[in-house]
């Protein structure tokens, strides 16, 4: 009987090698998610470590938890100002594009496999979403910068199309297992209800959280991320219990939080980026353990055909039809089509038929797993090449900036004294929502100098060193916020 310490050793070893393997991606261009899956397969029952794992229910639960924080981390790292110009196109791709992709995949699957059309459509729904983390990890590793509108569109689409794929998968599973239980019009109502509730709750939680964080003043910095973790889990569970889409809710929560200033914001973004990577590693290792590599050759031929159909027909058709009225060029639309990498979500969704006891559950899982491997390896390794061919890389422009008239910027630095009647006494910097070009560089408190952060609170008799280029704005901010 293996002891607990040994299991911890194995888990630590797998995570350790997964983290180090990211350097292979940097050096050789191998997609890091492919490496994570490979490590999981090598550790599995047919691999070197021989760890037997076939618990689809655990894999689904672990995948759901991971997806919550992956989506939240993606939202928290997304700037609303950046995605706002392409918001309409991104939402259309994340909804209509996913639906069209699922239908086109279903036609191919239906004629290849001995599936009903609903089962074929289920496969299409499972593989219909894309993976933002996979795309941008590869582009960053290869130093590829895309044109201005492409990056935010891909970021928004990849982050927001998972809820649609999840909704379609669950809806189709319920139709297959409970035929005639829910009408088409009821599904349309449920769709709008889920997305409306998820969106409203995500925005509401995102607006409330900064006020609580700025007012609560925890004695220990480590409690701030703990609060956010609890807040995310509460939002997801409340949204799900009320009939909303919890995945969409946590993604919108992240985006909304990024628009606000709150205590330790920069540290929090870095912390949840690490959590998102931890979840990515964990879910890919788990899913790699779940698959039996000896079963993949049985689905390799048909899986390859469906994967190529998805890459060359279904995804491009979904993209071009969804963006038919957009201003994107055919080159950009073609690149968007090619960038549709599949990641953790399709494999997580492929465990759902297991839980529902579908007859073809094993075949569906193996086929989807093979398609994800193909997508990550083929599309992932060719992204920089395709970006060059289609000329969608951003042209580097060197900016020539004028030197300031004085290296000390003496004409923009000002001092301000906080008396005991000031409105800002006992308030933190994050609470005040100070304009970004109004910089508090230093605080003199008695005989000490303090470098301010978002959580720094003002005391009476503090002397502030402020940089503000605009004298009129400087006076207005003082009148509105400080005095």
N, C-alpha and C positions, 0 to 999 in steps of 0.2 A: 504494500500500500504506500503510494507516494505521499510524502508529507506536504504541508502547506508551504513551507519554505522553498521546496523544490518547484512548486507551481509558480511562486513569485519569481524565482530565478528564471524560469522559462519565459514568463511574461516580460520581465525586464530585458532579457536577452533579445526577444523578438522586437520589442520597441526600440531598443538600442541599435540594432542592425537596420531597422526601418529608417530611423533618423539619419544614420550615417549614409544610407544608400542614396539619400538626396544628392550627395556629391557626385554619384554616377550620372544623375540626370544633368547636373551642371556641366560635367566634363564630356559626356558622350551623347547627350541629348535623349537619353532613354526616359520616357515619361515616368515620373516618380510613383504614380499610382499603380502602374504596371508592376513596378518593383515590389510595392507593398503586397499586391495580390500574389506575386510569385513567392514571396517569403511565407505568406500564409499557406500556400499550397505545398511548399517544401516542408513546412512544419506539420502538415496534416497526416491523416492515417496512411496515405500512400506515399508520404514524403520521408525525409531523413529522420525527423523526430518521432514520427508515427503517432501523433496525437489524434485519437479518434474523436471526431465531433460531428454529430448529425442532428443537432437540436435546432430545427428551423424556427421554433417559437422563440428561443433565446436570441438567435441571430436577428430575427425581426425586431424584438424589443430593443436589443442593443443598437440596431441600425436606426430605429426611430429616435432613441435618445441622442445618438450621434448626429442625426440629421437636424434635430432641433437646434443644437449649438453650432453646427456648420452653417445653417441658414442665418441664425442670429449673428454669428461672427461676420458672415458675408455682408449682411445688412449694415452692421456697425461700421464696417470698413468702406461703405458706399456713401459718397457725397451727393446729396440731393441736387445741388447746383450743377453737378456734372451730368447726372442722368436726366435732368428735367427737359433738356432740348429733344431727347429721344424717347421720352416717356410713353407717348402714344404708340410708336412703332414697337417698343419693347413689350408693352402689354399685349398688343395684337399678336406678336410672335409667341409670347408665353401662354396664350390661350388658343386662339384660332390656329396658330402654327403647330402647336402640340396636337390639336384635334386632327388637323389635316395629315400630319405625319403618321399618326396612329392609324388612320384609315388607309393610307397608301401602303403601309407595312402589312396591314391585315390582308390586302388582296394577294400579295406575294405569299404570305404564310399560309393562307387558305388553300392555295393550289399546290403547295409543296408538301404540307403535312396533312395527316388524317385528322384535321380539326374541324369543328363546327365554325361558322363564321364568327360567332361571339367569342370563341376561344382564340381565333386568329386575331380578332380585334383586341382581345386582352393582351396578347403578345405585343401588338402595336402600341397600346397604352403604356405598357411596362417600359418599353425602350424609347418612349417619345421625348423624355426630358434630357437636357444637356448638363454638363458639369462645369461650372465656372472655375472651380479651384484647379481642375485639370488643365483647362485652357490657359489660364494666366500663369500657372506655375511653369508651363512649357515655354510660353512667350517670354517670361522674365528670365528663365534659365538660358534661353538662346539670344537674349538681348534684342527682341523684336518689339518695336514701338509702332502701333497701328495709327492710322489717320484719326483725326480728332473725334469724329462721331462714331466710329466703329467700336472702340474700346468700351465706352459707356453703354452702347446698345447691347453688346455681348454680355457685359457685366449684369445689366438689368434683366435681360432675357434668361440667362443661365441661373440667376438667383431666384427668379420668380416663376419659372415654369415647372418646378417640382410640385407645387401644390396642385396644379392642373393635372399632371400625370398621376398623382396619388388619388385625386378625386375620380378620374376615369377608371383607374384600376379597381378601386373599391366598388364603384358603381357597377362595373361589368361583372365583377365577382358575385355581387348580390343578385344581379339579373340572371346569371348562369345558375346559381344555387337555389334561387327563389323565383323561378320563372313566373312572370305575371304579377308579382307582389307590388311592384311600383310602376306607374305609368310614365310615359315619356315626359308629359307635362310636369309630373311631380319631380322628376329628375332635374328638369330645367329650373324649377322653383328651388330645389335643394342646392343646385349649383350657385345661383345668385345669393341665396341665404348664406351659404358657407363663405363665399368670398366677401360679401358685404360685412358680415359679422367679424370675420377675420381681419379685414381692413380697418374697420372702426375701432375694434378692440386694440389692435396693434398701435394705431395712432394715439388712442386715449392713454394706454400704458406708457407710450413713449413721451407724451407730454407731461404726465404726472411724475414719472421717475426722477427727472432732474431736480424738481422742486423738493422732493423728499431727500435726495442725496445732498443737496446744498443746505438743507435745514438741519439734518439729523446730527451732523458732526460726530462721527464715530471716533472713539479714542484710539482705535487701531486701524491702520490703513488696510490691513488684510480683510476687514469686514466689508469694505466697499464691493469688491468682486463677489463676495458671498451673497450680499444683498441682491446684486444683479442676477446671479445664478437662480436664486429663489424667485425673483421677479419674472424671469423668463419661463421657469417651470409653472408658475402660477398662471401666467398668461396662456400658455399652451393648453393647460388642463381646463381652465375656465372656458376658453374658446371652443374646445372640443366638446365639453359638457353642454354648452349652450347651442351646439349644432353648427359652430363656425369652423373655419379651416385654421387649425392651430399652427401649421407650418407657415402659412402666409402671414399670420399674426406676428410670429416671432421675427420673420424677415422684415416686416414693416416696422416693428418695434426698433430693430437695429438702425434702420434708415432714419427714423424719427429722432432717435437719441443722438445720432451724429449731427443733426441740425441744431442741437442745443449745447450750451456750455454747462458742465457740471464738474464736481470735484474729481480730481484724478482722471480726467477724461482720456488723456494720451496714454497713461499707464493702463487704463481699462481696455482700450483698443488693442494694445499690445498683448495684454493678458488673454483676451478672448481670441486673438489670432492664434496664440499658442494652444488654447483649448480646442479650436477648430482643427488644427493640425493633429492634435492628439486623438480627436474623434475620427478624423480621416484614417489615421494609421490603425486605430482600434477596429473600425468597421471593416476595412479592407483585409486585415489579418483574419478577422472572424469569418468573413465571407470566403476567404481563401481556404480556411480550414474546412468550411462546409462542403466545398466541391470535391468530387472524386475525379482526379485527372484521367483515370482509365476510362471514364464514361464519355469524355469529350470527343474522342475520335468518331463515336457513333453519330454525333450531331454535326461534325466538322463540315461536311459537304453542304448540307442544307443551311447550316448556320452561316457559312461563308456566303452563300447565295443571298440570304436575307440581309446579312450585314452589308454586302455590296449594293443591294437594292435600296437599303436605308440611306447609304452614303451617296449614291449616284442618282437616285430617283425620288424616294419619299421625302427626305429632308430638303433637297433643293425645291421640290414642288411645293412643300409647305411654306418655305421661306419666300419664294417668288410670288406665290398667290397671296400670302399675307402682306407682303410689302409692295403690292402692285401699284399702289397710289403714293408710295413714298418717293423721296428724292434721292434715295441711294442708287448708285450706278449698278449696272449688271456685274461689274467686277466685284463691287462690295457685297452684293447679294450672293454671288458665287462663293466668296470667302466666308460669309456668314454660314452658308450651307455646309462648307467643308469643316468649319470650326465646331460643328455639333457633336463634340465628343461625349460618349456615354461614360458614366462614372459609377459611384456607389449606389445611387438611387435605383436604377434599373435592377441591380442585383438584390437590393433590399426588397423591392416590389415583387421580384420573382419568388420570394419566400411566401408571399401571401397565398398563392394557390395550394401550397403545402398545408397551411393552416386550415384552409377551407376544404381540404380533402379531395381536390380535383384529380381525376383519373390520370391526366397527362401532366401532373405537377412536376415530376422529375424531368420529363422531356423539356418542358417550358424553362425550368431553371437552368438546365445545362445549355440550352440554346441561347438563352439570354446571356449567360456567363461567357460563352464563346464569343458572342457579338460584342460584349464590352471589352474583352481582351483584344479583339480585332480592332475595335474603334480606338482604344488607347494607343495601341502599338502603331497602327498604320497612319491614322489621322494625326496622332500626337507627334510622331517623328517627322511628318511631312509639312507641318504647319509653317515653319519658316520658309521652306521652299515654295509653298503655294502662295504665301504672302508676297514673295519676290516676283513670282510669275504674274500675279494679278495686280501688282504695283499698288498695294494698299498699305505699304509701310510709310510711316511718317517721315517726311523729309526734314533732316536736321537743319535748323536755322540758328546760326550763331548771332546772338544779340550783342550789340555794342552799347554798353551803358556809359553814360557820362559820369565822370568822377564827381563826387560831392564837393561843394565849395570848401568844406572843412571836414577833415577826418573825424573831428569830435562831434559834429552835428550840434554845435553849441546853440544854434538858433532854433532848434526844435526841442531842446530839453528844458523842462520846467519843474519847479518844486511846488508841492502843495502840502499844507499843514492841516491835519485833521483835528478839529477841536472836539470837545466833549458833547456838543450838540449836533454833530454831523449825523446824517441818516445812515452812514455806512459803518458806524461803530458796531462791533460784534458780528458783522456780516462778512462772508467770504467773497473773494473775487468772482468765483463762479456764479454766485447768486445775483450779481449786478448786471450781467450780460453787457459788459463793456465792449464798445466797437473794437474790431481787430486792429485798427490803425491807431488806437489809443493805448499805448504800452506802458505799463507800470514796471519799470526796470529794477527799482531798488526801494526798500523801505528802511528808514532809519528809526529804530525803536530804542530810546534811551541811548546807550553807548554801543549798541549792536546794529549790524547791518543784515537785513534779511533779503534773500532772493525769493521773490513771491512766486507761488504756484496757485492753481485754482482753489485749493483748500485753505490758503492763507486768509486769516481773518484780520480785520482792521481794529486797531486799538486807538483810544484817544491819545493825542500828542504824537501820533505817527507822522513822520515826514516822508512824503512820496517823491521819488524821482520819476518823472513822466516824460515820455517821448510822444509828441503829436505834431505832425507836419502842418496841420491846418489850425491856425489860431482860433478861428471862429468855432470850429468843431470842438476844440479844447474847452472853450468857455461854455458851450452848450452842454457838453457832457458833465462838467462840474456842476452847472446849475440843475441839471435833471437828476443826476445820480448821487453826487457827493454832498451837495449843500442842502 
